[in-house]
Amino acid sequence: MISAVIFDLDGTLTKVPSPWRYVHERLGLWESTACAYLDEWLSGTITYEEFCRRDTSLWNGRSVREIESFLDEIDWNRHVPVIVRGLMDAGIPSVIISSGFQYVARKIQAHCGWQPLTIYANDLVEGPEVHIRVSGDFASPISKKAHADVALQALGSRPEETLVVSDTVRDLEQLSYCQHRLLIREEDDLLRVTDYFD
């Protein structure tokens, strides 16, 4: 039924909807400052890039390894290994498109031996800084839709044969041209991915 699956990462394959917020909370910065930056972006007052720049500036003086140590605390959805194995056995390629961090996606990939898997996510570099490779702004040339278009073309998959899996309606709306969409509300919902290829 499907020839490719596009996954969101945070809150879909992991149990934490926002790794950015998680790091801010671990550093005691969420309530005092960072939540206001999110509100400004959601209201359209600042761009996604400015939002990320402000967020990252709150981590000044920290090492990338320290930030990664907080990301290491994030639990994955317990069904990820089963879903990955099923997709690999069925020969269905996967794509992760996330405005979270490539570090988390690569850890999941390595743990599960997930191939083929294409990952679009943001990079943490020393500073610490974040190289924005996926934007939360729909109109951006690095939006989730823009990456999905490139990925599907590279895979030779058509939108009508593609499943999109995310914990946010926003993602499903952005990729609504893909015929199959699965909203993850609870951890066990991820198991429904197998309904599309079993």
Rosetta constraint file for C-alpha pairs under 8 A:
AtomPair CA 1 CA 161 HARMONIC 6.49 0.50
AtomPair CA 1 CA 196 HARMONIC 6.06 0.50
AtomPair CA 1 CA 197 HARMONIC 6.06 0.50
AtomPair CA 2 CA 92 HARMONIC 7.70 0.50
AtomPair CA 2 CA 161 HARMONIC 4.45 0.50
AtomPair CA 2 CA 162 HARMONIC 5.44 0.50
AtomPair CA 2 CA 163 HARMONIC 6.65 0.50
AtomPair CA 2 CA 196 HARMONIC 6.49 0.50
AtomPair CA 2 CA 197 HARMONIC 6.59 0.50
AtomPair CA 3 CA 92 HARMONIC 5.76 0.50
AtomPair CA 3 CA 93 HARMONIC 7.18 0.50
AtomPair CA 3 CA 157 HARMONIC 5.91 0.50
AtomPair CA 3 CA 158 HARMONIC 7.69 0.50
AtomPair CA 3 CA 161 HARMONIC 5.39 0.50
AtomPair CA 3 CA 162 HARMONIC 5.98 0.50
AtomPair CA 4 CA 92 HARMONIC 5.57 0.50
AtomPair CA 4 CA 93 HARMONIC 5.20 0.50
AtomPair CA 4 CA 94 HARMONIC 5.76 0.50
AtomPair CA 4 CA 95 HARMONIC 7.71 0.50
AtomPair CA 4 CA 152 HARMONIC 7.74 0.50
AtomPair CA 4 CA 155 HARMONIC 7.92 0.50
AtomPair CA 4 CA 157 HARMONIC 6.42 0.50
AtomPair CA 4 CA 161 HARMONIC 6.86 0.50
AtomPair CA 4 CA 162 HARMONIC 4.99 0.50
AtomPair CA 4 CA 163 HARMONIC 6.46 0.50
AtomPair CA 5 CA 92 HARMONIC 7.41 0.50
AtomPair CA 5 CA 93 HARMONIC 6.66 0.50
AtomPair CA 5 CA 94 HARMONIC 4.88 0.50
AtomPair CA 5 CA 95 HARMONIC 6.20 0.50
AtomPair CA 5 CA 162 HARMONIC 5.66 0.50
AtomPair CA 5 CA 163 HARMONIC 4.73 0.50
AtomPair CA 5 CA 164 HARMONIC 5.88 0.50
AtomPair CA 5 CA 165 HARMONIC 7.40 0.50
AtomPair CA 6 CA 94 HARMONIC 5.96 0.50
AtomPair CA 6 CA 95 HARMONIC 4.69 0.50
AtomPair CA 6 CA 96 HARMONIC 5.82 0.50
AtomPair CA 6 CA 97 HARMONIC 7.05 0.50
AtomPair CA 6 CA 148 HARMONIC 7.59 0.50
AtomPair CA 6 CA 162 HARMONIC 7.34 0.50
AtomPair CA 6 CA 163 HARMONIC 6.17 0.50
AtomPair CA 6 CA 164 HARMONIC 4.76 0.50
AtomPair CA 6 CA 165 HARMONIC 6.19 0.50
AtomPair CA 7 CA 12 HARMONIC 7.46 0.50
AtomPair CA 7 CA 13 HARMONIC 7.83 0.50
AtomPair CA 7 CA 94 HARMONIC 7.40 0.50
AtomPair CA 7 CA 95 HARMONIC 6.01 0.50
AtomPair CA 7 CA 96 HARMONIC 4.75 0.50
AtomPair CA 7 CA 97 HARMONIC 6.31 0.50
AtomPair CA 7 CA 164 HARMONIC 6.00 0.50
AtomPair CA 7 CA 165 HARMONIC 4.87 0.50
AtomPair CA 7 CA 166 HARMONIC 6.21 0.50
AtomPair CA 8 CA 12 HARMONIC 5.92 0.50
AtomPair CA 8 CA 13 HARMONIC 7.24 0.50
AtomPair CA 8 CA 96 HARMONIC 5.80 0.50
AtomPair CA 8 CA 97 HARMONIC 5.53 0.50
AtomPair CA 8 CA 98 HARMONIC 5.60 0.50
AtomPair CA 8 CA 164 HARMONIC 7.99 0.50
AtomPair CA 8 CA 165 HARMONIC 6.19 0.50
AtomPair CA 8 CA 166 HARMONIC 4.98 0.50
AtomPair CA 8 CA 167 HARMONIC 7.46 0.50
AtomPair CA 8 CA 171 HARMONIC 7.89 0.50
AtomPair CA 9 CA 13 HARMONIC 5.09 0.50
AtomPair CA 9 CA 14 HARMONIC 6.42 0.50
AtomPair CA 9 CA 96 HARMONIC 6.44 0.50
AtomPair CA 9 CA 97 HARMONIC 6.98 0.50
AtomPair CA 9 CA 98 HARMONIC 5.67 0.50
AtomPair CA 9 CA 100 HARMONIC 7.29 0.50
AtomPair CA 9 CA 105 HARMONIC 7.12 0.50
AtomPair CA 9 CA 166 HARMONIC 7.66 0.50
AtomPair CA 10 CA 14 HARMONIC 5.22 0.50
AtomPair CA 10 CA 15 HARMONIC 6.96 0.50
AtomPair CA 10 CA 16 HARMONIC 5.79 0.50
AtomPair CA 10 CA 17 HARMONIC 4.79 0.50
AtomPair CA 10 CA 18 HARMONIC 6.00 0.50
AtomPair CA 10 CA 19 HARMONIC 7.07 0.50
AtomPair CA 10 CA 98 HARMONIC 7.34 0.50
AtomPair CA 10 CA 100 HARMONIC 6.75 0.50
AtomPair CA 11 CA 15 HARMONIC 4.93 0.50
AtomPair CA 11 CA 16 HARMONIC 4.92 0.50
AtomPair CA 11 CA 17 HARMONIC 3.92 0.50
AtomPair CA 11 CA 18 HARMONIC 7.23 0.50
AtomPair CA 11 CA 166 HARMONIC 7.68 0.50
AtomPair CA 11 CA 167 HARMONIC 5.80 0.50
AtomPair CA 12 CA 17 HARMONIC 7.61 0.50
AtomPair CA 12 CA 77 HARMONIC 7.33 0.50
AtomPair CA 12 CA 165 HARMONIC 7.34 0.50
AtomPair CA 12 CA 166 HARMONIC 5.53 0.50
AtomPair CA 12 CA 167 HARMONIC 5.35 0.50
AtomPair CA 12 CA 184 HARMONIC 6.27 0.50
AtomPair CA 12 CA 187 HARMONIC 7.98 0.50
AtomPair CA 12 CA 190 HARMONIC 7.54 0.50
AtomPair CA 13 CA 76 HARMONIC 5.88 0.50
AtomPair CA 13 CA 77 HARMONIC 5.30 0.50
AtomPair CA 13 CA 80 HARMONIC 6.45 0.50
AtomPair CA 14 CA 74 HARMONIC 7.03 0.50
AtomPair CA 14 CA 75 HARMONIC 5.87 0.50
AtomPair CA 14 CA 76 HARMONIC 3.93 0.50
AtomPair CA 14 CA 77 HARMONIC 5.00 0.50
AtomPair CA 15 CA 74 HARMONIC 7.05 0.50
AtomPair CA 15 CA 75 HARMONIC 5.73 0.50
AtomPair CA 15 CA 76 HARMONIC 5.64 0.50
AtomPair CA 15 CA 77 HARMONIC 5.82 0.50
AtomPair CA 15 CA 187 HARMONIC 7.73 0.50
AtomPair CA 16 CA 22 HARMONIC 7.51 0.50
AtomPair CA 16 CA 74 HARMONIC 6.56 0.50
AtomPair CA 16 CA 75 HARMONIC 7.37 0.50
AtomPair CA 17 CA 167 HARMONIC 7.96 0.50
AtomPair CA 18 CA 22 HARMONIC 6.27 0.50
AtomPair CA 18 CA 100 HARMONIC 7.17 0.50
AtomPair CA 19 CA 23 HARMONIC 6.17 0.50
AtomPair CA 19 CA 71 HARMONIC 6.85 0.50
AtomPair CA 19 CA 74 HARMONIC 7.93 0.50
AtomPair CA 19 CA 100 HARMONIC 6.34 0.50
AtomPair CA 19 CA 101 HARMONIC 7.69 0.50
AtomPair CA 20 CA 24 HARMONIC 6.35 0.50
AtomPair CA 20 CA 55 HARMONIC 7.88 0.50
AtomPair CA 20 CA 100 HARMONIC 7.21 0.50
AtomPair CA 21 CA 25 HARMONIC 6.05 0.50
AtomPair CA 21 CA 30 HARMONIC 6.60 0.50
AtomPair CA 21 CA 34 HARMONIC 7.72 0.50
AtomPair CA 22 CA 26 HARMONIC 6.24 0.50
AtomPair CA 22 CA 70 HARMONIC 7.85 0.50
AtomPair CA 22 CA 71 HARMONIC 7.97 0.50
AtomPair CA 23 CA 27 HARMONIC 6.26 0.50
AtomPair CA 23 CA 67 HARMONIC 6.93 0.50
AtomPair CA 23 CA 70 HARMONIC 6.17 0.50
AtomPair CA 23 CA 71 HARMONIC 7.25 0.50
AtomPair CA 24 CA 28 HARMONIC 6.05 0.50
AtomPair CA 24 CA 29 HARMONIC 4.88 0.50
AtomPair CA 24 CA 30 HARMONIC 4.96 0.50
AtomPair CA 24 CA 34 HARMONIC 6.93 0.50
AtomPair CA 25 CA 29 HARMONIC 5.79 0.50
AtomPair CA 25 CA 30 HARMONIC 5.08 0.50
AtomPair CA 25 CA 31 HARMONIC 7.82 0.50
AtomPair CA 26 CA 70 HARMONIC 7.30 0.50
AtomPair CA 28 CA 32 HARMONIC 7.79 0.50
AtomPair CA 29 CA 33 HARMONIC 5.84 0.50
AtomPair CA 29 CA 34 HARMONIC 6.08 0.50
AtomPair CA 29 CA 58 HARMONIC 7.64 0.50
AtomPair CA 30 CA 34 HARMONIC 4.69 0.50
AtomPair CA 30 CA 35 HARMONIC 5.47 0.50
AtomPair CA 31 CA 35 HARMONIC 5.93 0.50
AtomPair CA 33 CA 37 HARMONIC 7.07 0.50
AtomPair CA 34 CA 38 HARMONIC 6.64 0.50
AtomPair CA 34 CA 55 HARMONIC 6.35 0.50
AtomPair CA 34 CA 58 HARMONIC 7.96 0.50
AtomPair CA 35 CA 39 HARMONIC 6.38 0.50
AtomPair CA 36 CA 40 HARMONIC 6.28 0.50
AtomPair CA 37 CA 41 HARMONIC 6.39 0.50
AtomPair CA 37 CA 51 HARMONIC 6.05 0.50
AtomPair CA 37 CA 54 HARMONIC 7.22 0.50
AtomPair CA 37 CA 55 HARMONIC 7.22 0.50
AtomPair CA 38 CA 42 HARMONIC 6.15 0.50
AtomPair CA 38 CA 51 HARMONIC 6.91 0.50
AtomPair CA 39 CA 43 HARMONIC 6.06 0.50
AtomPair CA 40 CA 44 HARMONIC 6.29 0.50
AtomPair CA 40 CA 45 HARMONIC 5.14 0.50
AtomPair CA 40 CA 46 HARMONIC 5.94 0.50
AtomPair CA 40 CA 51 HARMONIC 7.83 0.50
AtomPair CA 41 CA 45 HARMONIC 5.77 0.50
AtomPair CA 41 CA 46 HARMONIC 5.03 0.50
AtomPair CA 41 CA 47 HARMONIC 6.11 0.50
AtomPair CA 41 CA 48 HARMONIC 6.30 0.50
AtomPair CA 41 CA 51 HARMONIC 6.14 0.50
AtomPair CA 46 CA 50 HARMONIC 6.13 0.50
AtomPair CA 46 CA 51 HARMONIC 6.46 0.50
AtomPair CA 47 CA 51 HARMONIC 6.15 0.50
AtomPair CA 47 CA 137 HARMONIC 7.70 0.50
AtomPair CA 48 CA 52 HARMONIC 6.17 0.50
AtomPair CA 48 CA 135 HARMONIC 6.53 0.50
AtomPair CA 48 CA 136 HARMONIC 6.17 0.50
AtomPair CA 48 CA 137 HARMONIC 6.22 0.50
AtomPair CA 49 CA 53 HARMONIC 6.12 0.50
AtomPair CA 49 CA 132 HARMONIC 7.41 0.50
AtomPair CA 49 CA 135 HARMONIC 7.51 0.50
AtomPair CA 50 CA 54 HARMONIC 6.12 0.50
AtomPair CA 51 CA 55 HARMONIC 6.15 0.50
AtomPair CA 52 CA 56 HARMONIC 6.01 0.50
AtomPair CA 52 CA 130 HARMONIC 7.68 0.50
AtomPair CA 53 CA 57 HARMONIC 6.11 0.50
AtomPair CA 53 CA 130 HARMONIC 7.87 0.50
AtomPair CA 54 CA 58 HARMONIC 6.77 0.50
AtomPair CA 55 CA 59 HARMONIC 7.51 0.50
AtomPair CA 56 CA 60 HARMONIC 7.25 0.50
AtomPair CA 56 CA 128 HARMONIC 7.05 0.50
AtomPair CA 56 CA 129 HARMONIC 6.09 0.50
AtomPair CA 56 CA 130 HARMONIC 6.90 0.50
AtomPair CA 57 CA 129 HARMONIC 7.83 0.50
AtomPair CA 59 CA 128 HARMONIC 6.64 0.50
AtomPair CA 60 CA 127 HARMONIC 6.88 0.50
AtomPair CA 60 CA 128 HARMONIC 6.40 0.50
AtomPair CA 61 CA 127 HARMONIC 7.43 0.50
AtomPair CA 61 CA 128 HARMONIC 7.52 0.50
AtomPair CA 62 CA 66 HARMONIC 6.49 0.50
AtomPair CA 62 CA 67 HARMONIC 7.27 0.50
AtomPair CA 62 CA 127 HARMONIC 7.58 0.50
AtomPair CA 62 CA 128 HARMONIC 6.52 0.50
AtomPair CA 63 CA 67 HARMONIC 6.58 0.50
AtomPair CA 63 CA 126 HARMONIC 6.54 0.50
AtomPair CA 63 CA 127 HARMONIC 7.01 0.50
AtomPair CA 63 CA 128 HARMONIC 6.11 0.50
AtomPair CA 64 CA 68 HARMONIC 6.06 0.50
AtomPair CA 64 CA 124 HARMONIC 6.68 0.50
AtomPair CA 64 CA 125 HARMONIC 6.37 0.50
AtomPair CA 64 CA 126 HARMONIC 5.57 0.50
AtomPair CA 64 CA 127 HARMONIC 7.42 0.50
AtomPair CA 64 CA 128 HARMONIC 5.71 0.50
AtomPair CA 65 CA 69 HARMONIC 6.06 0.50
AtomPair CA 66 CA 70 HARMONIC 6.71 0.50
AtomPair CA 67 CA 71 HARMONIC 6.52 0.50
AtomPair CA 68 CA 72 HARMONIC 6.09 0.50
AtomPair CA 68 CA 103 HARMONIC 7.57 0.50
AtomPair CA 69 CA 73 HARMONIC 6.87 0.50
AtomPair CA 70 CA 74 HARMONIC 7.37 0.50
AtomPair CA 71 CA 104 HARMONIC 6.93 0.50
AtomPair CA 72 CA 104 HARMONIC 7.68 0.50
AtomPair CA 76 CA 80 HARMONIC 7.28 0.50
AtomPair CA 77 CA 187 HARMONIC 6.16 0.50
AtomPair CA 78 CA 187 HARMONIC 7.67 0.50
AtomPair CA 79 CA 83 HARMONIC 6.29 0.50
AtomPair CA 79 CA 187 HARMONIC 7.78 0.50
AtomPair CA 79 CA 188 HARMONIC 7.37 0.50
AtomPair CA 79 CA 190 HARMONIC 6.78 0.50
AtomPair CA 79 CA 191 HARMONIC 6.65 0.50
AtomPair CA 80 CA 84 HARMONIC 5.99 0.50
AtomPair CA 80 CA 190 HARMONIC 7.79 0.50
AtomPair CA 81 CA 85 HARMONIC 6.05 0.50
AtomPair CA 81 CA 112 HARMONIC 5.94 0.50
AtomPair CA 82 CA 86 HARMONIC 6.16 0.50
AtomPair CA 83 CA 87 HARMONIC 6.21 0.50
AtomPair CA 83 CA 190 HARMONIC 7.76 0.50
AtomPair CA 83 CA 191 HARMONIC 6.82 0.50
AtomPair CA 83 CA 193 HARMONIC 7.14 0.50
AtomPair CA 83 CA 194 HARMONIC 6.99 0.50
AtomPair CA 84 CA 88 HARMONIC 6.14 0.50
AtomPair CA 84 CA 112 HARMONIC 7.03 0.50
AtomPair CA 84 CA 114 HARMONIC 6.42 0.50
AtomPair CA 85 CA 89 HARMONIC 6.01 0.50
AtomPair CA 85 CA 112 HARMONIC 7.84 0.50
AtomPair CA 85 CA 114 HARMONIC 7.84 0.50
AtomPair CA 86 CA 90 HARMONIC 6.12 0.50
AtomPair CA 86 CA 194 HARMONIC 7.27 0.50
AtomPair CA 87 CA 91 HARMONIC 6.09 0.50
AtomPair CA 87 CA 92 HARMONIC 5.20 0.50
AtomPair CA 87 CA 93 HARMONIC 7.18 0.50
AtomPair CA 87 CA 94 HARMONIC 7.87 0.50
AtomPair CA 87 CA 197 HARMONIC 7.99 0.50
AtomPair CA 88 CA 92 HARMONIC 6.08 0.50
AtomPair CA 88 CA 93 HARMONIC 7.36 0.50
AtomPair CA 88 CA 114 HARMONIC 7.37 0.50
AtomPair CA 88 CA 115 HARMONIC 6.78 0.50
AtomPair CA 88 CA 116 HARMONIC 7.62 0.50
AtomPair CA 90 CA 197 HARMONIC 7.36 0.50
AtomPair CA 93 CA 115 HARMONIC 7.33 0.50
AtomPair CA 93 CA 116 HARMONIC 5.27 0.50
AtomPair CA 93 CA 117 HARMONIC 6.18 0.50
AtomPair CA 93 CA 155 HARMONIC 7.72 0.50
AtomPair CA 94 CA 115 HARMONIC 7.88 0.50
AtomPair CA 94 CA 116 HARMONIC 6.39 0.50
AtomPair CA 94 CA 117 HARMONIC 4.88 0.50
AtomPair CA 94 CA 118 HARMONIC 6.45 0.50
AtomPair CA 95 CA 117 HARMONIC 5.50 0.50
AtomPair CA 95 CA 118 HARMONIC 4.67 0.50
AtomPair CA 95 CA 119 HARMONIC 5.83 0.50
AtomPair CA 95 CA 120 HARMONIC 7.80 0.50
AtomPair CA 95 CA 151 HARMONIC 7.35 0.50
AtomPair CA 96 CA 105 HARMONIC 7.59 0.50
AtomPair CA 96 CA 117 HARMONIC 7.41 0.50
AtomPair CA 96 CA 118 HARMONIC 6.27 0.50
AtomPair CA 96 CA 119 HARMONIC 4.81 0.50
AtomPair CA 96 CA 120 HARMONIC 6.07 0.50
AtomPair CA 96 CA 121 HARMONIC 7.72 0.50
AtomPair CA 97 CA 119 HARMONIC 6.15 0.50
AtomPair CA 97 CA 120 HARMONIC 4.77 0.50
AtomPair CA 97 CA 121 HARMONIC 6.04 0.50
AtomPair CA 97 CA 134 HARMONIC 7.41 0.50
AtomPair CA 97 CA 144 HARMONIC 6.20 0.50
AtomPair CA 97 CA 147 HARMONIC 7.30 0.50
AtomPair CA 97 CA 148 HARMONIC 7.65 0.50
AtomPair CA 98 CA 120 HARMONIC 6.24 0.50
AtomPair CA 98 CA 121 HARMONIC 4.89 0.50
AtomPair CA 98 CA 122 HARMONIC 7.46 0.50
AtomPair CA 98 CA 134 HARMONIC 6.42 0.50
AtomPair CA 98 CA 144 HARMONIC 7.44 0.50
AtomPair CA 99 CA 121 HARMONIC 5.63 0.50
AtomPair CA 99 CA 122 HARMONIC 6.11 0.50
AtomPair CA 99 CA 132 HARMONIC 7.95 0.50
AtomPair CA 99 CA 133 HARMONIC 7.72 0.50
AtomPair CA 99 CA 134 HARMONIC 5.11 0.50
AtomPair CA 99 CA 135 HARMONIC 6.12 0.50
AtomPair CA 99 CA 136 HARMONIC 6.48 0.50
AtomPair CA 100 CA 121 HARMONIC 5.96 0.50
AtomPair CA 100 CA 122 HARMONIC 5.96 0.50
AtomPair CA 101 CA 105 HARMONIC 6.86 0.50
AtomPair CA 101 CA 121 HARMONIC 5.36 0.50
AtomPair CA 101 CA 122 HARMONIC 4.76 0.50
AtomPair CA 101 CA 123 HARMONIC 5.95 0.50
AtomPair CA 101 CA 124 HARMONIC 7.17 0.50
AtomPair CA 102 CA 106 HARMONIC 5.99 0.50
AtomPair CA 102 CA 119 HARMONIC 7.31 0.50
AtomPair CA 102 CA 120 HARMONIC 7.21 0.50
AtomPair CA 102 CA 121 HARMONIC 4.74 0.50
AtomPair CA 102 CA 122 HARMONIC 5.46 0.50
AtomPair CA 102 CA 123 HARMONIC 5.68 0.50
AtomPair CA 102 CA 124 HARMONIC 7.91 0.50
AtomPair CA 103 CA 107 HARMONIC 6.32 0.50
AtomPair CA 103 CA 123 HARMONIC 7.18 0.50
AtomPair CA 103 CA 124 HARMONIC 7.66 0.50
AtomPair CA 104 CA 108 HARMONIC 6.48 0.50
AtomPair CA 105 CA 109 HARMONIC 6.20 0.50
AtomPair CA 105 CA 119 HARMONIC 7.26 0.50
AtomPair CA 105 CA 121 HARMONIC 7.87 0.50
AtomPair CA 106 CA 110 HARMONIC 6.04 0.50
AtomPair CA 107 CA 111 HARMONIC 6.09 0.50
AtomPair CA 108 CA 112 HARMONIC 6.13 0.50
AtomPair CA 108 CA 114 HARMONIC 7.86 0.50
AtomPair CA 109 CA 113 HARMONIC 5.62 0.50
AtomPair CA 109 CA 114 HARMONIC 4.83 0.50
AtomPair CA 109 CA 115 HARMONIC 7.77 0.50
AtomPair CA 109 CA 117 HARMONIC 7.74 0.50
AtomPair CA 110 CA 114 HARMONIC 6.79 0.50
AtomPair CA 118 CA 151 HARMONIC 7.61 0.50
AtomPair CA 120 CA 133 HARMONIC 6.87 0.50
AtomPair CA 120 CA 134 HARMONIC 6.62 0.50
AtomPair CA 120 CA 147 HARMONIC 7.29 0.50
AtomPair CA 121 CA 132 HARMONIC 7.80 0.50
AtomPair CA 121 CA 133 HARMONIC 5.85 0.50
AtomPair CA 121 CA 134 HARMONIC 5.67 0.50
AtomPair CA 122 CA 130 HARMONIC 6.57 0.50
AtomPair CA 122 CA 131 HARMONIC 5.81 0.50
AtomPair CA 122 CA 132 HARMONIC 5.08 0.50
AtomPair CA 122 CA 133 HARMONIC 5.00 0.50
AtomPair CA 122 CA 134 HARMONIC 6.14 0.50
AtomPair CA 123 CA 130 HARMONIC 5.48 0.50
AtomPair CA 123 CA 131 HARMONIC 5.07 0.50
AtomPair CA 123 CA 132 HARMONIC 6.82 0.50
AtomPair CA 123 CA 133 HARMONIC 7.35 0.50
AtomPair CA 124 CA 128 HARMONIC 6.86 0.50
AtomPair CA 124 CA 129 HARMONIC 5.89 0.50
AtomPair CA 124 CA 130 HARMONIC 4.65 0.50
AtomPair CA 124 CA 131 HARMONIC 6.47 0.50
AtomPair CA 125 CA 129 HARMONIC 5.23 0.50
AtomPair CA 125 CA 130 HARMONIC 6.02 0.50
AtomPair CA 125 CA 131 HARMONIC 7.28 0.50
AtomPair CA 133 CA 142 HARMONIC 6.41 0.50
AtomPair CA 134 CA 142 HARMONIC 5.22 0.50
AtomPair CA 134 CA 143 HARMONIC 5.72 0.50
AtomPair CA 134 CA 144 HARMONIC 6.57 0.50
AtomPair CA 134 CA 147 HARMONIC 7.98 0.50
AtomPair CA 135 CA 140 HARMONIC 6.52 0.50
AtomPair CA 135 CA 142 HARMONIC 5.57 0.50
AtomPair CA 135 CA 143 HARMONIC 4.91 0.50
AtomPair CA 135 CA 144 HARMONIC 7.10 0.50
AtomPair CA 136 CA 140 HARMONIC 7.96 0.50
AtomPair CA 136 CA 143 HARMONIC 6.25 0.50
AtomPair CA 136 CA 144 HARMONIC 7.51 0.50
AtomPair CA 137 CA 143 HARMONIC 6.13 0.50
AtomPair CA 138 CA 143 HARMONIC 5.52 0.50
AtomPair CA 138 CA 144 HARMONIC 7.42 0.50
AtomPair CA 138 CA 145 HARMONIC 7.46 0.50
AtomPair CA 138 CA 174 HARMONIC 7.13 0.50
AtomPair CA 139 CA 143 HARMONIC 6.69 0.50
AtomPair CA 140 CA 146 HARMONIC 7.87 0.50
AtomPair CA 141 CA 146 HARMONIC 6.06 0.50
AtomPair CA 142 CA 146 HARMONIC 5.75 0.50
AtomPair CA 142 CA 147 HARMONIC 6.38 0.50
AtomPair CA 143 CA 147 HARMONIC 6.40 0.50
AtomPair CA 144 CA 148 HARMONIC 6.01 0.50
AtomPair CA 144 CA 171 HARMONIC 7.79 0.50
AtomPair CA 144 CA 174 HARMONIC 7.49 0.50
AtomPair CA 144 CA 175 HARMONIC 7.80 0.50
AtomPair CA 145 CA 149 HARMONIC 6.12 0.50
AtomPair CA 145 CA 174 HARMONIC 6.30 0.50
AtomPair CA 145 CA 175 HARMONIC 5.98 0.50
AtomPair CA 146 CA 150 HARMONIC 6.53 0.50
AtomPair CA 147 CA 151 HARMONIC 6.05 0.50
AtomPair CA 148 CA 152 HARMONIC 5.98 0.50
AtomPair CA 148 CA 175 HARMONIC 7.95 0.50
AtomPair CA 149 CA 153 HARMONIC 6.23 0.50
AtomPair CA 150 CA 154 HARMONIC 6.18 0.50
AtomPair CA 151 CA 155 HARMONIC 6.15 0.50
AtomPair CA 152 CA 156 HARMONIC 5.90 0.50
AtomPair CA 152 CA 157 HARMONIC 5.01 0.50
AtomPair CA 152 CA 158 HARMONIC 6.53 0.50
AtomPair CA 152 CA 159 HARMONIC 7.51 0.50
AtomPair CA 153 CA 157 HARMONIC 6.33 0.50
AtomPair CA 153 CA 158 HARMONIC 7.70 0.50
AtomPair CA 157 CA 161 HARMONIC 6.70 0.50
AtomPair CA 157 CA 162 HARMONIC 7.09 0.50
AtomPair CA 158 CA 162 HARMONIC 6.47 0.50
AtomPair CA 159 CA 177 HARMONIC 6.39 0.50
AtomPair CA 159 CA 178 HARMONIC 4.31 0.50
AtomPair CA 159 CA 179 HARMONIC 6.18 0.50
AtomPair CA 160 CA 177 HARMONIC 7.73 0.50
AtomPair CA 160 CA 178 HARMONIC 5.52 0.50
AtomPair CA 160 CA 179 HARMONIC 4.64 0.50
AtomPair CA 160 CA 180 HARMONIC 7.27 0.50
AtomPair CA 161 CA 178 HARMONIC 7.39 0.50
AtomPair CA 161 CA 179 HARMONIC 6.72 0.50
AtomPair CA 161 CA 180 HARMONIC 7.43 0.50
AtomPair CA 162 CA 178 HARMONIC 5.69 0.50
AtomPair CA 162 CA 179 HARMONIC 6.41 0.50
AtomPair CA 162 CA 180 HARMONIC 6.07 0.50
AtomPair CA 163 CA 178 HARMONIC 6.70 0.50
AtomPair CA 163 CA 179 HARMONIC 6.91 0.50
AtomPair CA 163 CA 180 HARMONIC 4.49 0.50
AtomPair CA 163 CA 181 HARMONIC 5.46 0.50
AtomPair CA 163 CA 182 HARMONIC 7.31 0.50
AtomPair CA 163 CA 196 HARMONIC 7.95 0.50
AtomPair CA 164 CA 172 HARMONIC 6.93 0.50
AtomPair CA 164 CA 175 HARMONIC 7.33 0.50
AtomPair CA 164 CA 178 HARMONIC 7.02 0.50
AtomPair CA 164 CA 180 HARMONIC 6.24 0.50
AtomPair CA 164 CA 181 HARMONIC 4.72 0.50
AtomPair CA 164 CA 182 HARMONIC 6.14 0.50
AtomPair CA 165 CA 172 HARMONIC 7.73 0.50
AtomPair CA 165 CA 181 HARMONIC 6.02 0.50
AtomPair CA 165 CA 182 HARMONIC 4.82 0.50
AtomPair CA 165 CA 183 HARMONIC 6.13 0.50
AtomPair CA 165 CA 184 HARMONIC 7.07 0.50
AtomPair CA 165 CA 193 HARMONIC 7.95 0.50
AtomPair CA 166 CA 171 HARMONIC 6.48 0.50
AtomPair CA 166 CA 172 HARMONIC 6.88 0.50
AtomPair CA 166 CA 182 HARMONIC 6.53 0.50
AtomPair CA 166 CA 183 HARMONIC 5.36 0.50
AtomPair CA 166 CA 184 HARMONIC 5.73 0.50
AtomPair CA 167 CA 183 HARMONIC 5.38 0.50
AtomPair CA 167 CA 184 HARMONIC 4.39 0.50
AtomPair CA 167 CA 185 HARMONIC 6.03 0.50
AtomPair CA 168 CA 172 HARMONIC 6.82 0.50
AtomPair CA 168 CA 183 HARMONIC 6.79 0.50
AtomPair CA 168 CA 184 HARMONIC 7.56 0.50
AtomPair CA 169 CA 173 HARMONIC 6.06 0.50
AtomPair CA 169 CA 183 HARMONIC 7.09 0.50
AtomPair CA 170 CA 174 HARMONIC 6.20 0.50
AtomPair CA 171 CA 175 HARMONIC 6.19 0.50
AtomPair CA 172 CA 176 HARMONIC 5.56 0.50
AtomPair CA 172 CA 181 HARMONIC 6.50 0.50
AtomPair CA 172 CA 182 HARMONIC 7.93 0.50
AtomPair CA 172 CA 183 HARMONIC 7.63 0.50
AtomPair CA 176 CA 181 HARMONIC 7.69 0.50
AtomPair CA 182 CA 192 HARMONIC 7.96 0.50
AtomPair CA 182 CA 193 HARMONIC 7.62 0.50
AtomPair CA 183 CA 189 HARMONIC 7.79 0.50
AtomPair CA 184 CA 189 HARMONIC 5.43 0.50
AtomPair CA 184 CA 190 HARMONIC 6.40 0.50
AtomPair CA 185 CA 189 HARMONIC 6.62 0.50
AtomPair CA 186 CA 190 HARMONIC 7.86 0.50
AtomPair CA 188 CA 192 HARMONIC 7.80 0.50
AtomPair CA 189 CA 193 HARMONIC 7.97 0.50
AtomPair CA 191 CA 195 HARMONIC 7.96 0.50
AtomPair CA 192 CA 196 HARMONIC 7.66 0.50
AtomPair CA 193 CA 197 HARMONIC 7.65 0.50
AtomPair CA 194 CA 198 HARMONIC 5.60 0.50
